[in-house]
Amino acid sequence: MNGIKFDVYDNEGKISKFEQRVDKIDLEVKGVEKKYSDDPQLTKMREDFNEVLLSLQATLGLFFSDMNTYMEDNSLSADEKNNIISYKTSLEQKRVELNNQLNVVVEYLNGIEDIDQARVIEINASKDGLNTAISNLFTNIDVVCSDNVFTNTEITAIVTYFGKTNLAINECKNTIDY
């Protein structure tokens, strides 16, 4: 077998053609392959960084999902407020862990002769961006927690700051990936 080919019809009679060949799949897989150094120290740094980053991103995603549920009735119960405090504590711990991992990378880079300092500046800027995004997210959530009511403006702000925090996490990953 060298491939799959079929047509898909929808209810309105439109046709979509689907063709998949082994050589195309192989080419696509090779196209996204990344080459990393074989240095064990770099491998460990990359694994540690990715573990902390994924943990932070997972916590942020769960927090956002629960916040969406909490915002549905425009009010905040005592249990929901306690859950928010737990999420904030967890997110803060993971933010500190990620900052520590970023500091390890910066120390490593500063130990390399002729390192392009622009890279170190980019890492520090992405770390600062993440810290600011999380701080702004917490500030907006604290406003809601103070009066236990979600206004439309507060809901929009919270959703926006969750998005900005996620973008800041991705920026840290992209900066470190080089």
Buried (B, 14 or more C-beta within 10 A) or exposed (E): EEEEEEEEEEEEEEEEEEEEEEEEEEEEEEEEEEEEEEEEEEEEBBEBBBEBBEBBBEBBEEBBEBBEEBBEEBEBEEEBBEBBEEBBEBBBEBBEBBBEBBEBBBEEBEEEEEEEEEBBEBBBEBBEBBBEBBBBBBEBBEBBBEEEEBEEEBBEBBBEBBEBBBEBBBBBBEBBEE
